[in-house]
């Protein structure tokens, strides 16, 4: 990877600002969980009450001096802010504390760098790191103002800063080109699934809501799942057979978080498009989380940012094993359609209810029935076979074909309208209501 991360086990002082606009406020407990996920050791947690952040330090000069003394007395390696710092604020604070300073975005980027396993995931993390780092290249070099001269060493006269910026631009172009190739490959795979009429379902939700545990329980996969933020970074797809519906593709995706850095949304667009191109989103919610409503709103905000907010959504309230007097169940809306499923992925309770709800919602635009076709409609019969829509075939006493079909309703209407008839004229028996 272009930027190597520092080894774990660093001693960190955490700084959390209170008193800001409620929309910009961060969760202090989530902040500590993020630091723990990054592998740092928290030696102090400092709450700063600040209604008007300053341009130079974000916090007041008195608090800067207090934190400087704390850094030295605790022998801290870095100070982490639970807010976004401007490049100049980060530099000023590093100068004042005489140690490294990172903000919330840098912290999340570090966790992503640790979690990336696939080539694509590493590329996406590096892209986000480079774009974040490019705004922080300044004239802070102490070694050389100009590249070294001398025989055989004379260059074009670039400053070190200009050289690094040029190298960054070159690397950014390379990564974006590779990710564009990944993006086109994903789109090609999606087109293949659409041609095969295989619905796609994506698990989305706040980080640590239990998406990977649910994914493993439903598909019998072995995706890494742990009680930590951003345990899953690389998307995983598995084929799953649902009763009365047939095969679907289920995708486990990266978790969302409050104020997910825009650089990460952009860098992971190829991955997040897996969600925005799904037929159904399964929004996994931690039913035991006190702040679950705020988390739901954050997930919906990110879905809006990637163009997926208008897709059908099934809410899944996970971790009912941690609640009292709550049993796995399906909650339906006024139209009778499944709206919420309550289950426990860890205990594998309620999984059959989830599969039932997904099948019902996906079957709305799917025609699953046995059709009776007269012999003179042999061409129509051949078209059903050519589309791979026929699940089985039988014949009645009159020699008419009995086709058990599974086909998008729009395709069925198109084929049957050519014969000048209505689909219901052929229906012998509905196999899915």
C-alpha positions in Angstrom: 0.0 0.0 0.0 1.2 3.5 -0.8 0.9 4.7 2.8 2.0 2.3 5.5 0.1 2.6 8.7 1.9 2.9 12.1 2.1 -0.2 14.2 -0.8 -0.8 16.7 -0.8 -0.3 20.4 -0.2 3.5 20.3 -1.0 5.6 23.4 -3.8 8.0 22.4 -5.5 11.0 24.0 -9.1 11.4 22.7 -10.6 14.9 22.3 -14.4 15.3 22.0 -16.2 18.6 21.5 -19.5 19.3 23.2 -21.9 22.2 22.6 -21.8 22.2 18.8 -24.8 22.1 16.5 -26.8 18.9 17.3 -26.6 17.9 13.6 -22.8 18.0 13.8 -22.5 16.3 17.1 -20.7 13.0 17.3 -21.3 10.1 19.7 -18.5 9.9 22.3 -19.1 6.1 22.9 -18.9 5.4 19.1 -15.6 7.5 19.1 -14.1 5.3 21.7 -15.2 2.2 19.8 -13.6 3.5 16.7 -10.3 4.1 18.5 -10.5 0.6 20.0 -11.1 -0.9 16.5 -8.0 1.0 15.2 -5.9 -0.8 17.9 -4.9 2.3 19.9 -4.8 2.4 23.7 -6.8 5.2 25.2 -4.9 7.0 28.1 -7.2 10.0 28.5 -10.6 11.1 27.2 -11.0 14.9 27.2 -14.4 16.6 26.8 -14.1 20.2 25.5 -17.1 22.5 25.8 -16.8 24.8 22.8 -19.7 26.7 21.1 -17.5 28.7 18.6 -14.6 26.6 17.2 -11.5 28.6 16.4 -9.9 28.7 13.0 -6.4 28.1 14.3 -6.8 25.2 16.7 -10.6 24.3 16.6 -10.3 24.5 20.5 -9.2 27.4 22.7 -5.6 28.3 23.4 -6.0 27.5 27.1 -7.2 24.0 26.3 -4.3 23.5 23.8 -1.8 24.2 26.7 -3.7 21.8 29.0 -3.6 19.1 26.3 0.1 19.8 25.7 0.9 19.1 29.3 -1.3 16.0 29.3 0.5 14.6 26.2 3.8 14.8 27.9 2.7 13.6 31.3 1.0 10.5 29.7 3.8 10.0 27.1 1.1 9.9 24.4 2.0 9.0 20.8 -1.0 10.8 19.2 -4.0 13.0 19.8 -7.3 12.0 18.1 -10.1 14.5 17.5 -13.7 13.3 17.1 -14.3 15.9 14.5 -13.0 16.9 11.1 -9.9 19.1 11.2 -8.7 21.4 8.4 -5.2 20.7 7.2 -3.9 24.0 8.9 -5.6 23.1 12.2 -4.0 19.6 12.1 -0.5 21.2 11.5 -1.0 23.8 14.2 -2.0 21.2 16.8 0.9 18.9 15.9 3.2 21.8 16.4 1.7 22.7 19.7 1.5 19.1 21.1 4.8 17.9 19.5 3.1 14.7 18.5 0.9 13.3 15.7 -2.7 14.6 15.5 -5.4 12.9 13.4 -9.1 13.7 13.0 -12.2 11.5 12.7 -11.7 11.0 8.9 -8.0 10.0 9.4 -9.1 7.5 12.1 -11.7 5.9 9.9 -9.3 5.7 7.0 -6.8 3.9 9.3 -9.4 1.3 10.3 -10.3 0.8 6.6 -6.6 0.3 5.8 -6.4 -2.5 8.3 -9.6 -4.2 7.2 -9.0 -4.2 3.4 -8.3 -7.8 2.2 -9.0 -7.9 -1.5 -7.1 -6.1 -4.2 -10.1 -3.9 -5.0 -10.6 -3.0 -1.3 -7.0 -2.0 -0.9 -7.2 0.2 -4.0 -10.3 1.9 -2.7 -8.7 2.6 0.7 -5.5 3.9 -1.0 -7.5 6.3 -3.2 -9.3 7.7 -0.1 -6.0 8.0 1.8 -4.2 9.7 -1.1 -7.1 12.2 -1.6 -7.1 12.9 2.1 -3.3 13.3 2.2 -3.1 15.5 -0.9 -4.8 18.4 1.0 -2.2 18.0 3.8 1.0 18.4 1.7 2.5 21.8 2.7 5.8 23.5 2.8 6.9 21.8 6.0 10.0 20.1 4.7 13.1 20.6 6.8 15.5 18.5 4.7 15.6 20.2 1.3 14.2 23.3 -0.3 15.3 22.1 -3.7 16.3 18.7 -4.9 20.0 17.9 -4.4 22.3 19.3 -7.1 25.7 18.0 -8.2 27.1 16.0 -11.0 24.6 13.5 -12.2 22.0 14.8 -9.7 20.7 17.9 -11.3 17.0 17.7 -11.8 14.4 20.0 -13.4 14.5 22.2 -10.3 11.3 21.1 -8.7 10.8 21.7 -5.0 10.3 18.6 -2.9 6.7 19.6 -2.4 6.1 19.9 -6.1 7.7 16.5 -6.7 5.4 14.8 -4.1 2.3 16.5 -5.5 3.2 15.3 -9.0 3.8 11.7 -7.7 0.4 11.9 -5.9 -1.4 13.0 -9.1 0.2 10.1 -11.1 -0.7 7.5 -8.5 -4.3 8.9 -8.2 -4.8 8.6 -12.0 -3.5 5.0 -11.9 -5.8 3.9 -9.0 -8.9 5.6 -10.6 -8.2 3.9 -13.9 -8.0 0.5 -12.1 -11.1 1.1 -10.1 -13.0 2.1 -13.3 -12.0 -1.3 -14.7 -13.4 -2.9 -11.5 -16.5 -0.9 -11.9 -17.1 -2.0 -15.4 -16.5 -5.7 -14.4 -19.1 -5.4 -11.7 -21.6 -3.9 -14.1 -21.0 -6.7 -16.5 -21.6 -9.2 -13.8 -24.8 -7.4 -12.8 -26.0 -7.4 -16.4 -25.4 -11.2 -16.5 -27.5 -11.7 -13.4 -30.3 -9.5 -14.9 -30.3 -11.6 -18.1 -30.6 -14.7 -16.0 -33.4 -13.1 -14.1 -31.7 -13.6 -10.7 -32.9 -10.9 -8.2 -30.2 -9.3 -6.1 -30.6 -8.4 -2.4 -28.1 -6.2 -0.5 -27.6 -6.1 3.3 -27.1 -2.5 4.4 -27.0 -0.9 7.8 -25.0 0.9 10.4 -21.6 -0.6 11.2 -21.7 -3.4 13.8 -25.5 -4.0 13.4 -24.8 -7.7 12.7 -24.9 -7.8 8.9 -22.1 -10.3 8.5 -23.4 -12.5 11.2 -26.8 -12.5 9.5 -25.2 -13.1 6.1 -23.3 -16.1 7.5 -26.4 -17.5 9.2 -28.5 -17.3 6.0 -26.0 -18.4 3.4 -23.8 -20.7 5.5 -20.8 -18.6 4.4 -17.7 -17.8 6.5 -17.4 -14.1 6.2 -15.4 -12.5 8.9 -17.7 -11.2 11.6 -16.7 -9.6 14.9 -18.1 -7.2 17.5 -16.2 -4.2 16.2 -16.8 -1.3 13.9 -16.1 -1.9 10.2 -15.4 -5.6 10.6 -16.5 -6.0 7.0 -15.0 -3.9 4.3 -14.9 -6.0 1.1 -18.3 -6.9 -0.3 -19.2 -10.6 -0.5 -21.9 -12.2 -2.8 -23.5 -15.5 -2.4 -26.3 -17.4 -4.2 -29.2 -18.4 -2.1 -32.2 -20.6 -2.9 -35.6 -19.4 -1.5 -38.6 -21.6 -1.4 -41.2 -20.9 -4.1 -39.0 -18.1 -5.6 -35.8 -19.8 -6.7 -32.2 -18.3 -6.6 -31.3 -14.8 -5.5 -27.9 -13.2 -5.0 -27.3 -11.8 -1.5 -24.6 -9.2 -0.9 -22.9 -8.3 2.3 -21.7 -4.7 2.2 -19.6 -2.2 4.2 -21.3 -0.7 7.2 -22.3 3.0 7.3 -21.5 5.4 10.1 -22.6 8.9 11.2 -20.9 11.5 9.0 -19.2 8.9 6.8 -16.4 10.9 5.2 -17.4 11.9 1.6 -13.9 10.8 0.4 -14.8 7.2 1.5 -18.2 7.3 -0.2 -16.5 8.4 -3.4 -13.7 5.9 -3.1 -16.1 3.0 -2.4 -18.6 4.0 -5.1 -17.9 0.8 -7.1 -18.7 -1.3 -4.0 -21.7 0.8 -2.9 -23.1 0.5 -6.4 -23.8 -3.1 -5.5 -26.5 -1.8 -3.2 -27.8 0.9 -5.5 -28.4 -1.7 -8.2 -30.2 -4.2 -6.0 -33.8 -5.2 -6.4 -34.3 -5.1 -2.6 -32.4 -3.6 0.3 -32.4 -5.4 3.7 -31.7 -2.7 6.2 -30.2 -4.5 9.3 -30.8 -2.5 12.5 -29.4 -3.2 16.0 -32.6 -3.5 18.0 -30.7 -3.2 21.3 -28.9 0.1 20.3 -30.3 3.1 22.3 -29.4 5.4 19.4 -30.9 3.2 16.8 -33.2 5.9 15.4 -30.3 8.2 14.7 -28.4 5.3 13.1 -31.4 4.6 10.9 -31.4 8.2 9.7 -27.7 8.1 8.9 -28.1 4.9 6.8 -30.9 6.5 4.9 -28.8 9.6 4.3 -25.9 7.6 2.8 -28.4 5.6 0.7 -29.6 8.9 -0.7 -26.0 9.9 -1.4 -25.4 6.8 -3.5 -28.8 7.0 -5.3 -30.4 4.1 -3.5 -33.0 5.8 -1.3 -36.0 5.0 -3.6 -35.3 1.2 -3.7 -37.7 -1.1 -1.8 -36.4 -1.6 1.8 -37.2 -4.4 4.3 -36.2 -3.5 7.8 -34.6 -6.2 9.9 -34.3 -5.6 13.7 -31.5 -7.9 14.7 -30.3 -8.9 18.2 -33.7 -9.6 19.7 -31.9 -12.1 22.0 -30.8 -9.0 23.9 -34.3 -7.7 24.4 -36.9 -8.9 26.9 -40.3 -10.3 25.8 -39.6 -9.9 22.1 -40.0 -12.9 19.8 -39.0 -13.3 16.1 -41.9 -12.0 14.0 -42.9 -10.3 10.7 -44.6 -6.9 11.0 -46.7 -6.0 8.0 -47.9 -2.7 6.7 -51.5 -1.6 5.9 -51.2 -3.2 2.5 -50.3 -6.6 4.1 -46.7 -6.5 2.7 -43.8 -7.4 5.1 -42.3 -4.2 6.5 -40.1 -5.3 9.4 -38.6 -8.7 10.5 -37.5 -9.2 14.1 -34.8 -11.9 14.5 -31.6 -13.0 16.1 -28.8 -13.7 13.7 -26.5 -14.9 16.4 -29.0 -17.5 17.6 -30.3 -18.2 14.1 -33.9 -17.5 15.3 -36.3 -16.0 12.8 -34.2 -16.6 9.7 -37.1 -18.5 8.0 -39.2 -15.4 8.6 -36.6 -13.3 6.8 -36.5 -15.6 3.8 -40.3 -15.6 3.7 -40.5 -11.8 3.7 -37.8 -11.5 1.0 -39.7 -14.0 -1.2 -43.0 -12.1 -0.8 -41.5 -8.8 -1.6 -39.5 -10.0 -4.6 -42.4 -12.0 -6.0 -44.5 -8.9 -6.5 -43.0 -8.4 -10.0 -42.5 -12.1 -10.6 -45.0 -14.3 -12.2 -44.8 -17.9 -10.8 -47.6 -20.2 -12.0 -48.4 -23.2 -14.1 -49.6 -22.3 -17.6 -51.8 -24.4 -19.9 -50.7 -23.9 -23.5 -52.6 -25.4 -26.4 -50.5 -27.2 -29.1 -51.0 -24.3 -31.6 -49.0 -22.0 -29.3 -45.8 -24.0 -29.7 -43.9 -20.9 -30.6 -44.9 -19.3 -27.3 -43.8 -22.5 -25.5 -40.4 -22.3 -27.2 -39.9 -18.7 -26.2 -40.5 -19.6 -22.5 -37.9 -22.3 -22.8 -35.5 -20.0 -24.6 -35.7 -17.5 -21.7 -35.0 -20.2 -19.1 -38.4 -19.4 -17.5 -39.6 -23.0 -17.5 -39.1 -24.9 -14.2 -40.9 -28.1 -15.3 -43.3 -29.4 -18.0 -46.1 -31.8 -18.1 -49.1 -32.6 -20.3 -52.8 -33.0 -19.8 -55.1 -35.6 -21.4 -55.7 -33.4 -24.4 -52.0 -33.1 -25.1 -51.7 -29.5 -23.9 -48.5 -28.4 -22.3 -48.5 -27.6 -18.5 -45.6 -25.3 -18.0 -44.5 -24.3 -14.5 -42.9 -20.9 -15.2 -41.0 -18.3 -13.2 -40.7 -15.0 -15.2 -40.9 -11.3 -14.6 -44.5 -10.1 -15.1 -43.4 -7.5 -17.6 -41.8 -10.1 -19.8 -44.8 -12.4 -19.6 -47.1 -9.6 -20.6 -44.9 -8.8 -23.6 -44.8 -12.4 -24.8 -48.5 -13.1 -24.4 -49.7 -9.8 -25.9 -48.1 -10.9 -29.2 -50.7 -13.6 -29.2 -53.5 -11.1 -28.6 -54.4 -12.6 -25.2 -54.2 -11.9 -21.5 -51.8 -13.9 -19.2 -54.6 -15.1 -17.0 -56.2 -16.9 -19.9 -53.4 -19.5 -19.7 -53.1 -19.8 -15.9 -53.8 -23.3 -14.7 -52.6 -22.9 -11.1 -50.7 -20.2 -9.2 -47.8 -21.6 -7.2 -47.0 -18.4 -5.4 -49.5 -16.0 -4.0 
